[in-house]
Amino acid sequence: MISIIHIEILDQPELFPYRTLRQPVEHFQKGMFVAEGEKVVHRLLESPLEIISALVTPEWLSIYQEYFAARTESITLYVGDKKLLETIVGFNLHQGIMALGKIPSPAQLESTLQQTSPPHFFVAVDGLTNSENLGVLVRNCAAFGVQALLVGETSSSPYLRRAVRNSMGTIFKLPIVHCQHLASSLQRLHHSHSFSVIAAHPHEENKQIHQTLYGGDCCIVFGSEGSGISAEVRSICDTAVAIPMQSNVDSLNVASASAVFLYEVWRQRNLRD
């Protein structure tokens, strides 16, 4: 069921999340996120996540009205001219469509293990605070068959606006386990469920990615660009693995590094000689 409201100003309280795109942490604290752009909104519509409202131009209303109407929840569609929507600070309105969704309840580690098939393939992030990099990492996870993402207590939420945008909406398909203490969660995977916990850590003395086998249950851990993986989390890992690089390059952006690592895991699990 949808309600359509044509607007000429953006001062309604219901439009506050759209007016404050530069305050994504506040949105997260209120249990909601903003999806911006046609592809991201389209993937939100395809997902089971609850949609609260959408802010669109008349052109997008004509295209997407029936998709919103097909949803089971009540959704308010706010319709405004492109010039009005372009006044929103922080929104690159080259497409003219945004939606407000509810962040789903966080997945629990044990239930996620039960709901996914072995051999399990998880990813964990430790101290990753750049939401754009986190969003790209989420997209890489979806591309290479990761079954769940463990988000440590020192990492940003993948439901921040820029993370959602850079994930291109793939965040809506990936179970997210928010860990109160990542090291303890990884230790439980290792000791109680026989996971291999592997640190993606760029040092020459480490094994290289092609020298490590990823066929069983495993969790790849990525850290921040500045500090890498914390000493506490590294102490839980079975091994540290590096990407071989040339020209005195000592590390890659975590988004780029995750693509390399996750492809290698996918390759070993899926390709045959």
Secondary structure as GFF3:
##gff-version 3
##sequence-region A 1 273
A	DSSP	beta_strand	2	6	.	.	.	ID=ss1
A	DSSP	three_ten_helix	13	15	.	.	.	ID=ss2
A	DSSP	alpha_helix	16	19	.	.	.	ID=ss3
A	DSSP	alpha_helix	24	29	.	.	.	ID=ss4
A	DSSP	beta_strand	32	36	.	.	.	ID=ss5
A	DSSP	alpha_helix	38	46	.	.	.	ID=ss6
A	DSSP	beta_strand	51	56	.	.	.	ID=ss7
A	DSSP	alpha_helix	58	69	.	.	.	ID=ss8
A	DSSP	beta_strand	75	79	.	.	.	ID=ss9
A	DSSP	alpha_helix	82	85	.	.	.	ID=ss10
A	DSSP	beta_strand	97	102	.	.	.	ID=ss11
A	DSSP	alpha_helix	109	115	.	.	.	ID=ss12
A	DSSP	beta_strand	121	126	.	.	.	ID=ss13
A	DSSP	alpha_helix	131	143	.	.	.	ID=ss14
A	DSSP	beta_strand	148	151	.	.	.	ID=ss15
A	DSSP	alpha_helix	161	166	.	.	.	ID=ss16
A	DSSP	three_ten_helix	170	173	.	.	.	ID=ss17
A	DSSP	beta_strand	176	178	.	.	.	ID=ss18
A	DSSP	alpha_helix	182	193	.	.	.	ID=ss19
A	DSSP	beta_strand	196	200	.	.	.	ID=ss20
A	DSSP	beta_strand	207	208	.	.	.	ID=ss21
A	DSSP	three_ten_helix	209	211	.	.	.	ID=ss22
A	DSSP	beta_strand	218	223	.	.	.	ID=ss23
A	DSSP	alpha_helix	231	236	.	.	.	ID=ss24
A	DSSP	beta_strand	239	242	.	.	.	ID=ss25
A	DSSP	alpha_helix	254	270	.	.	.	ID=ss26
###
